[in-house]
Amino acid sequence: MPDINSPDAIKTDMLEPLDYGYHSKRDIHITIKNPEYTSVCPRTGLPDTGCITILYVPDKKIIELKSLKMYFLQYRNVGIFYEYIVNRILDDLVSVLAPKSMTVTGDFTARGGITTAVTAVYSKK
């Protein structure tokens, strides 16, 4: 069985926010997909794979995509359940970007004949 890291191993310091120059002119909707997401089942140590989709309306910041890729790579050997993955990604990105709204969906590959899709939503009050 591979070395399984705790979710505490995930760091947000590599997430690089960029200024969104049109924030005072109009709202935009940004969709980012990571179809090669991978982590590890915390019970079996087997790989979990799927597609993570991030939909957001930025306020003053947008995410630099290479930094997001590096953030996702940290999950590779982390033992984490699907429901925690999408909530963790949402919380981390909201804390860095402070968007107007954001939705994170994990659409995970079938395991044992069962597929799972999990969605977490944030909306600025």
N, C-alpha and C positions, 0 to 999 in steps of 0.2 A: 504494500500500500504506500502511496506517495506521502511525503511530508505535507500535512494539512495545516495551513495557517488559520489563525483566528481572524474574524472580521476586523479586529482591532489593528491588524496589519495594514489595512487600507488607509492611505494618507491622502489628504486633499491639497497639500502644498504645491503639487505640480499642476493643478488646475489653474489655467491662466485666463482671467477675464480680460476682455478687450472693450474699449469704449465703443458704444453704438452711437454713431454720429447723427442718426435720424430720429433719436428718441423723442425729440420735441416736435417732430413733424407728423409722424404716423406710426401706427402699430404694424408690426410684421409678425408672421407666424413662421417659425423655424422648425423644420423636422430633421432630426439626425437619426440615422439607423446604424447599429452595429450588429450585422448579421453573423458575426463570428464570436459572439460573447461566449466565454467559458469560465466555469468555476468548478467546485467540487462538492458532491453531496456530503454533508457532514456526518451522515450515518454510515455510508458504504465506502466513501473515498473514491467513488466512480465519478468520471467527468460529467458535468451538466453543461449543456450547450443550448444556445438559442439566439434570438434576435432581440436586442434592446432598442426600443424606439423612444426618442425624447422629442416631445412637441412643446414648444414654449413661445411665449410672447415676451420679448425682452423689455426691460425698462431702460436702464442706462448702460448695461453690460451684456456682451455676448461671449460665448466660450470659444477659445482658440482650439481648433480641432485636433491638432497634434497633442496638445496637453490632455485632451479628453481621451485620446487613444492610449496614452501612457497611463492614465488613471484606470481605464478598463483593464489593462494588462495586469494590474495588481491582483485582480480577482482570480487569476488563473489557478492558483493553489490554495484558495481560501475556501474553507468549508462553510457554506451559507445556504439557507433555504431560500426558495424562490421569492416568497413573500417578503423576506428581509432584504433581498437584493434590490428590488424596485424601490422600496422605502428608503434604503440607504443611499442609493444613487440620487433619488429625488432630494433628500435632505442635504446631501453634500453639494449638489448643484444649486439649490436654492440659497444655501448659505454663502456661496461664492458669487452668484450672479444677481440675487434679489430680483428675479423676474416678476412681471405682472401676473403671469400664470405659467404653470408647467405641468405636463403629464408624462409619466414614465411608464412604459409598458414592457414587460418581459414576455415574449412568446417562446416558450421553451420546447425543445425537441422531445419527441415521444420517448418515454422510458417505461418499459413494461406494458406497452400498449396504451398509455395514458399521456395526453398532452395537457399542458397547463399554461394559461395566460393570466398574468397578474398586472393590474394597473393601479398606480397611486397618483393622486392629483393634489396640486397646490394652487391656491388662488390668493393673491394679495388682498387683504381685507380693506 
